Amino acid sequence: MPASPRPMHLGFTIWPTGFHPGAWRLPGAPTNGNSSPALLQSAARTAERGKFDFFFIGDRVVGLPASQFAAPNEVLRPEALTLAAHIAAVTERIGLITTVNSTYAEPFNVARSLATIDHLSNGRTGLNIVTGKNAEAARNFSRNEHWENDRRYDWATEFVQVLRLLWDSWEDGARIADPETGRFVDEARVHRIDFRGEFFSVDGPLNVERPVQGQIPLVNAGSSERSRQLGARYSDVRFTNSSVLGLAGARAYYDDLKRRLPAHGRAPREQLVIPGVAVYTAPTSREAHELYSRLQALGRQDVDLAGLSAALGLALTGHHPDAVLDDVADPADASAEGALIIGEARELHGKNAVTLREVNSSYLRRGWFKEVVGSPAQVADVLQEWFEQGAADGFMIFPPHMPDGLEAFVDLVVPELQRRGLFRTEYAGRTLRDHLGLARPGNQFADAGVPSDTAAVVGGE
């Protein structure tokens, strides 16, 4: 089948215990993935074998033991920049997007680390900027309180401005290493940035050469107005949870993000919208649904029948959680939202006779990312529809269990997408920008003809 004129992009996000909170309880499943070089390296190589655009590393700067039943990956998290450097050393082509919480970081250190990793990886690094949602983080960084949303985004905006200036502070070719003259550096092509803003005062220049990619691709997420503003101005990739909105809602979300770009002199193609999707797949539909039900049964979640009753618009209190829904209530009496929740639970479990516990477990997870359950062809059908209907430029894949969930997607779904001409069969380029179809930008100092002793940049760009 001929290749699609618009390529689908795929990222893999590493949750070492699996996206599903009960996945680590499967027989033989690794429980030490966050500190296991073997698992982390193997996952990266598997994603690279699947020709994924990038390996995505999330991060969090708090320890949350109380989250162990709902989100065990929030309890233990390897430091993201360190992990990115490690993965760079054991892979060759896949991009490496790593996360930094800008609220609790300094831009000079981050710019330096990422430029270094970009050189060590031959241009495969990307940066996911987050501002942090956990109030507990403040006390880990000698602060009395976690800033409110607007202040965090004011800080993040300046943070990105400083990063971009520092990465351009060395022009391409500034290291001349001329043995005849003995000049190692052309000082006219190395620039102080002299940034003076509300939060940061940074002289520069960086002490690492300009990244291989010129500017390291930026990613951000979030549905707030401020996150959308930051993304429209600077992000090359918008990572979203719009998959939970349904196809029509995701299309509206996609259109909103794309419509914001021209105001910043950017074309819609210059930013990719990548929703997260949790994929449960197996050779047959029956096996995939059995996997889904098995994992749901491993999650430690109490069934709040009062809450479920309110969500469905049905009277369910007093019944046993393992009772079949149709035996204790008439689904036809459910609210419109309740009917949707029941329909989703039946679709995910692959049966009509779902129990209250099964409906509850699916309901509690529906706000994370869209869950797709099925054979390789059925999964590909869903991804293709969302891609071709303008709801996504690609997908961030969350395997429910590791490492088997990732291997199933690579060995079963990727070949199906390739057969349909939707996804690459080989890497065409070397850098993350190549994989994402993004041009390498010029240098803002060189393009403006700015001398090395440039005046202060007040308030950024």
C-alpha positions in Angstrom: 0.0 0.0 0.0 1.4 3.5 -0.8 2.6 5.6 2.1 0.3 8.2 3.5 1.3 11.7 2.3 1.1 12.7 6.0 3.1 10.4 8.1 1.8 9.1 11.5 4.1 9.8 14.4 4.5 7.4 17.3 6.1 7.9 20.7 6.5 5.3 23.5 6.3 6.5 27.1 8.3 4.5 29.6 6.3 3.5 32.7 8.5 0.6 33.9 5.7 -1.1 35.9 3.2 -0.7 33.0 0.5 1.9 32.5 -2.1 -0.2 34.4 -1.6 0.1 38.2 -2.0 -3.7 38.7 0.3 -4.8 35.9 3.3 -5.4 38.1 1.3 -8.1 39.8 1.2 -10.3 36.7 3.2 -13.5 37.2 6.8 -12.8 36.1 6.3 -9.1 35.6 9.3 -7.0 36.7 8.8 -4.9 39.9 12.2 -3.2 39.8 11.8 -1.5 36.4 12.6 2.0 37.6 16.0 0.9 38.7 16.7 -1.9 36.2 19.2 -1.1 33.4 18.2 -4.3 31.6 14.5 -3.4 31.4 15.0 0.2 30.5 17.6 -0.6 27.8 15.5 -3.4 26.4 12.4 -1.2 26.3 14.3 1.5 24.4 15.7 -1.0 21.9 12.3 -2.5 21.3 10.8 0.9 20.6 13.6 1.6 18.2 13.0 -1.7 16.5 9.5 -0.6 16.1 10.8 2.7 14.4 9.1 4.9 17.0 9.8 8.6 16.6 10.8 8.9 20.2 11.2 7.3 23.7 9.4 9.6 26.1 10.6 9.9 29.7 8.3 11.5 32.2 9.4 12.8 35.6 8.1 14.0 38.9 10.0 15.7 41.7 8.0 14.3 44.6 7.7 10.9 46.1 4.1 9.8 46.5 3.8 6.4 48.4 0.1 7.1 48.9 -0.3 6.8 45.1 0.9 3.2 45.0 -2.5 1.7 44.2 -3.7 4.2 41.6 -0.4 5.1 40.0 2.7 3.1 41.2 4.9 4.8 38.7 4.4 8.0 40.7 6.1 6.4 43.7 9.4 5.7 42.1 10.8 7.7 39.2 14.3 7.7 37.8 15.7 11.2 37.2 14.9 12.0 33.6 18.0 13.7 32.3 20.2 11.0 33.7 18.0 8.3 32.1 18.0 10.1 28.8 21.8 10.1 28.7 21.9 6.4 29.6 19.4 5.5 26.8 21.3 7.6 24.3 24.3 5.4 24.9 22.4 2.1 24.1 20.4 3.3 21.0 21.2 4.7 17.6 18.2 6.3 15.9 15.2 6.7 18.2 14.5 10.2 19.6 14.8 10.8 23.4 12.3 13.2 24.9 13.1 13.9 28.5 11.0 15.9 31.1 12.1 18.9 33.2 9.9 20.6 35.8 10.7 24.2 35.0 9.2 25.5 38.3 12.0 23.8 40.2 15.0 24.1 37.8 17.5 26.6 36.5 17.6 27.2 32.8 21.4 27.4 32.5 21.9 23.9 34.0 19.1 22.4 31.9 20.3 24.0 28.7 23.8 22.7 29.3 22.6 19.2 30.1 20.4 18.9 27.1 22.9 20.3 24.7 25.4 17.8 26.0 23.0 14.9 25.6 22.1 16.2 22.1 25.7 15.9 21.1 26.2 12.6 22.8 23.1 11.2 20.9 24.0 12.8 17.6 20.9 15.0 17.7 18.2 12.9 19.2 17.1 14.9 22.3 13.8 16.6 23.0 12.6 18.5 26.1 9.2 18.1 27.7 8.5 21.2 29.8 6.1 20.8 32.8 5.3 23.2 35.5 4.2 20.6 38.1 0.9 19.9 39.7 2.1 18.5 43.1 2.1 21.0 45.9 4.4 18.7 47.9 7.2 19.6 45.6 7.7 23.1 47.1 9.0 21.7 50.4 11.6 19.7 48.5 13.1 22.9 47.1 13.1 25.2 50.1 9.9 26.9 49.2 6.9 27.5 51.4 4.3 27.0 48.7 3.7 25.7 45.3 3.0 28.7 43.0 -0.4 29.1 41.4 -0.8 28.4 37.7 -0.2 31.8 36.2 3.0 32.4 38.1 4.3 28.9 37.1 3.6 29.7 33.5 5.2 33.2 33.7 8.3 31.4 35.0 8.1 28.7 32.4 7.9 31.3 29.6 11.1 33.0 30.7 12.7 29.6 31.3 12.1 28.7 27.6 13.3 32.1 26.4 16.6 31.6 28.3 17.0 28.1 26.9 16.6 29.2 23.3 19.1 32.0 23.7 21.6 29.8 25.4 21.4 27.2 22.7 22.0 29.9 20.1 24.8 31.5 22.1 27.3 29.5 20.1 26.9 29.9 16.4 27.4 26.9 14.1 31.1 26.6 13.3 32.3 28.8 16.3 34.8 26.2 17.2 37.4 26.7 14.4 40.4 24.8 15.9 42.8 26.4 13.4 46.3 24.9 14.0 47.9 27.5 11.8 46.8 30.5 13.9 46.3 28.6 17.2 42.8 30.0 17.5 40.4 27.4 19.0 37.3 29.5 19.0 36.0 32.4 16.8 34.9 34.7 19.6 32.8 36.8 17.2 30.5 33.8 16.9 30.1 33.2 20.6 27.5 35.5 22.3 26.6 36.6 25.8 22.8 36.6 26.0 22.6 39.1 28.9 19.0 38.1 29.6 17.2 40.3 32.2 13.7 39.2 33.1 11.3 39.1 36.0 12.7 35.8 37.3 16.1 35.2 35.6 19.3 37.1 35.1 21.6 35.1 32.9 24.7 36.3 31.1 25.8 33.3 29.1 27.2 32.2 26.8 26.7 28.5 27.3 29.9 26.4 27.6 28.6 23.7 25.3 28.5 24.1 21.5 25.1 24.7 19.8 23.1 21.5 19.8 23.2 19.2 16.8 19.6 20.1 16.1 20.2 23.8 16.5 17.2 24.2 18.9 16.2 21.1 20.8 12.5 20.3 20.0 10.2 21.3 22.8 7.1 19.5 24.1 4.4 20.6 26.5 1.1 19.3 27.8 -1.8 20.6 29.7 -5.3 21.8 28.9 -5.3 25.2 30.7 -5.3 28.4 28.7 -1.8 29.2 29.8 -0.4 25.8 28.7 -2.0 26.4 25.3 -0.5 29.8 25.0 3.0 28.5 25.9 2.6 25.7 23.4 1.4 27.9 20.6 4.4 30.1 21.0 7.2 27.6 21.5 6.2 23.9 21.4 7.1 21.6 18.5 4.9 18.8 20.0 1.8 19.1 22.1 1.2 16.0 24.2 -2.5 15.8 25.1 -5.0 13.6 26.9 -7.6 14.7 24.3 -8.2 11.0 23.5 -10.6 10.9 26.4 -12.9 13.5 24.7 -14.1 11.2 22.0 -13.4 11.6 18.4 -15.4 14.8 17.9 -14.0 16.4 21.1 -10.5 15.5 20.1 -10.9 17.0 16.7 -12.1 20.3 18.3 -9.2 20.2 20.6 -6.8 19.6 17.7 -8.3 22.4 15.7 -8.0 24.8 18.6 -4.3 24.1 19.1 -3.6 24.5 15.3 -5.6 27.7 15.0 -3.3 29.4 17.6 -0.1 28.9 15.7 -0.4 31.6 12.9 -0.5 34.4 15.6 3.1 33.4 16.4 4.2 33.2 12.8 4.0 29.5 12.7 2.3 27.1 10.2 0.0 24.4 11.5 2.5 21.7 10.2 5.1 23.1 12.6 3.5 21.7 15.6 2.4 18.0 16.1 -0.6 17.1 18.3 0.1 13.7 20.0 -2.6 12.3 22.3 -1.9 9.5 24.7 -3.5 6.1 24.1 -3.3 3.0 26.2 -3.3 -0.1 23.9 -4.2 -3.6 25.0 -3.5 -5.9 22.1 -3.0 -9.6 21.3 -3.2 -11.8 18.2 -7.0 -12.1 18.6 -9.7 -9.8 19.9 -10.7 -12.4 22.5 -7.2 -12.6 23.9 -7.0 -8.8 24.0 -10.2 -8.5 26.0 -9.1 -11.3 28.3 -5.9 -9.4 29.0 -7.8 -6.2 29.7 -10.2 -7.9 32.2 -7.3 -9.7 33.8 -5.4 -6.5 34.5 -8.5 -4.7 35.7 -9.0 -7.5 38.3 -5.5 -6.9 39.6 -6.1 -3.3 40.4 -6.7 -2.6 44.1 -9.6 -0.3 43.9 -12.6 -0.2 46.3 -16.0 0.0 44.6 -17.7 3.1 45.7 -21.3 2.2 44.8 -22.7 5.5 45.8 -20.2 7.3 43.5 -20.9 4.8 40.7 -24.6 5.3 41.2 -24.2 9.1 40.7 -22.0 8.6 37.7 -24.4 6.2 36.0 -27.7 7.7 37.2 -28.8 4.4 38.6 -29.5 3.1 42.1 -26.8 0.6 42.8 -26.0 0.9 46.6 -26.6 -2.2 48.6 -25.7 -4.6 45.8 -22.7 -6.8 45.7 -19.8 -5.3 43.6 -19.6 -8.6 41.6 -23.2 -8.5 40.6 -23.9 -8.2 36.9 -25.2 -4.7 36.2 -28.2 -5.9 34.2 -29.3 -8.1 37.1 -29.6 -5.3 39.5 -30.6 -2.3 37.3 -31.9 -1.5 33.9 -29.1 0.2 31.9 -31.8 1.8 29.8 -32.6 4.0 32.8 -29.0 5.4 33.0 -28.2 9.0 32.3 -26.7 9.9 29.0 -23.3 10.0 30.5 -24.0 6.8 32.4 -25.0 5.1 29.2 -21.7 6.2 27.6 -19.8 4.8 30.6 -21.6 1.5 30.5 -21.1 1.2 26.7 -17.3 1.8 27.2 -17.1 -0.8 29.9 -18.8 -3.4 27.7 -16.6 -2.5 24.7 -13.4 -2.7 26.7 -14.3 -6.0 28.4 -15.7 -7.4 25.2 -18.9 -8.6 26.7 -22.4 -7.2 27.6 -22.7 -8.9 31.0 -20.3 -6.6 32.9 -20.3 -6.5 36.7 -20.5 -3.4 38.9 -16.8 -3.9 39.7 -15.9 -4.0 36.0 -17.9 -0.9 35.2 -16.3 0.9 38.1 -12.8 0.0 37.2 -13.2 1.1 33.6 -14.9 4.3 34.8 -12.1 5.2 37.2 -9.5 4.9 34.5 -11.4 6.7 31.7 -10.0 10.1 32.6 -6.4 9.2 32.0 -6.1 8.3 28.3 -8.3 6.5 25.8 -8.0 2.8 26.2 -8.1 0.7 23.0 -8.6 -3.1 23.3 -8.5 -5.4 20.3 -6.6 -7.4 17.7 -3.8 -5.6 15.7 -6.3 -4.8 12.9 -8.9 -3.4 15.4 -6.3 -1.2 17.1 -5.0 0.0 13.8 -8.5 0.8 12.7 -9.0 3.1 15.7 -5.6 4.9 15.3 -6.1 5.3 11.5 -9.6 6.8 12.0 -8.4 9.3 14.6 -5.4 10.2 12.5 -7.3 10.6 9.2 -10.2 12.4 10.8 -7.9 15.2 12.0 -7.9 14.4 15.7 -4.2 13.6 16.0 -0.8 13.8 14.1 0.2 10.6 15.9 0.0 8.9 19.3 1.9 8.4 22.5 1.6 4.7 23.3 1.1 3.6 26.9 1.6 -0.2 27.1 -0.5 -1.5 30.0 2.1 -3.9 31.1 5.8 -4.2 30.6 7.7 -5.5 28.7 5.1 -7.7 27.0 2.7 -4.8 26.2 5.3 -2.9 24.3 6.5 -5.9 22.4 3.0 -6.8 21.4 2.4 -3.3 20.0 5.7 -3.4 18.1 5.3 -6.9 16.8 1.6 -6.8 16.1 0.3 -3.3 15.6 3.3 -1.6 14.0 3.4 -4.1 11.0 -0.3 -3.5 10.5 0.2 0.3 10.4 3.1 -0.2 8.0 1.0 -2.5 5.7 -1.5 0.3 5.5 1.2 2.8 4.5 0.6 4.9 7.6 3.9 4.4 9.4 7.5 4.3 8.4 9.3 1.0 7.7 12.7 2.5 8.2 14.1 5.7 9.7 14.7 8.3 7.0 16.8 10.7 9.1 19.1 10.7 12.0 17.8 13.4 14.4 14.6 13.8 16.4 13.8 16.8 14.2 14.1 14.5 11.2 11.7 12.0 12.6 9.2 14.7 13.5 9.5 16.4 10.1 10.8 19.7 11.6 13.4 21.9 9.9 16.6 22.8 11.7 16.2 26.5 12.7 18.7 29.2 12.0 20.7 30.9 14.8 19.0 34.0 16.0 22.3 35.8 16.7 23.8 34.9 13.4 20.6 35.7 11.5 20.4 39.1 13.1 24.1 39.9 12.6 24.5 40.4 16.4 28.1 40.9 17.6 29.4 38.8 20.5 29.1 41.7 23.0 25.4 42.0 22.3 23.4 44.3 24.6 21.1 42.9 27.3 18.0 41.0 26.2 15.3 42.4 28.6 12.3 40.2 29.1 13.3 37.7 26.5 12.4 37.5 22.9 
